[in-house]
Amino acid sequence: MIKAGIKDARQHFTEYISKVEKGEEVIITKRTEPIAKITPIKKKVKALLMSHKELRNSIVAKGTPLSEAVIQSRKEEAY
């Protein structure tokens, strides 16, 4: 973390921005009191798309299978 006064931050702005791009934080002070913080923006990591086979294998069936539900429904309608 880097601390810099307003005047120093103005004079070396490009240098501080380069350091922020590399992951450092810069605290801007006014008469030694912190007034602002420049931090890097966290980039979103794109998730890799699965293949169709991986996607199908990742799906977990829950509950009663549809075929059993249909059979049960037909039995109930028969009465």
C-alpha positions in Angstrom: 0.0 0.0 0.0 1.3 3.4 -1.0 0.4 6.6 0.7 0.7 9.9 -1.2 -0.4 13.5 -0.6 -2.6 15.2 -3.1 0.3 17.2 -4.7 2.5 14.1 -4.9 -0.4 12.1 -6.3 -1.0 14.7 -9.0 2.7 14.9 -10.0 3.1 11.1 -10.1 -0.4 10.0 -11.2 0.8 7.9 -14.1 3.3 6.1 -11.9 0.7 5.3 -9.3 -1.8 4.1 -11.9 0.8 1.7 -13.2 1.3 0.3 -9.7 -2.5 0.0 -9.2 -2.6 -2.0 -12.5 -0.1 -4.4 -10.9 -2.3 -4.9 -7.9 -1.2 -2.3 -5.3 -3.4 0.1 -3.5 -2.7 3.9 -3.3 -4.1 5.9 -0.4 -4.4 9.7 -1.1 -4.0 11.9 1.9 -4.7 15.5 2.8 -2.6 16.8 5.6 -1.7 13.1 6.5 -5.4 12.2 6.8 -6.6 9.5 4.3 -9.3 10.9 1.9 -9.3 8.4 -1.0 -8.2 5.0 -2.0 -7.3 3.8 -5.5 -7.6 0.1 -5.9 -7.5 -2.3 -8.8 -10.8 -3.5 -10.3 -11.1 -7.2 -10.0 -11.6 -8.7 -13.4 -14.3 -11.4 -13.8 -13.0 -14.7 -14.8 -14.9 -16.3 -17.6 -16.0 -19.8 -16.9 -15.1 -22.3 -19.6 -18.1 -23.8 -21.3 -18.6 -27.5 -20.7 -18.9 -30.0 -23.6 -22.4 -31.4 -24.1 -21.3 -34.7 -22.6 -19.9 -33.1 -19.5 -23.1 -31.0 -19.1 -25.4 -34.1 -19.4 -23.2 -36.0 -16.9 -23.4 -33.1 -14.4 -27.2 -33.1 -14.3 -28.5 -35.1 -11.3 -32.1 -36.3 -11.4 -34.1 -35.7 -8.3 -37.5 -37.1 -7.2 -39.6 -39.8 -8.9 -38.7 -40.7 -12.5 -41.2 -39.5 -15.0 -42.1 -43.0 -16.2 -43.1 -44.0 -12.6 -45.1 -40.9 -12.1 -47.1 -41.5 -15.3 -47.7 -45.1 -14.3 -48.9 -44.0 -10.8 -51.1 -41.4 -12.3 -52.8 -43.9 -14.6 -53.4 -46.3 -11.7 -55.1 -43.5 -9.7 -57.3 -42.5 -12.7 -58.4 -46.2 -13.1 -60.3 -46.1 -9.8 
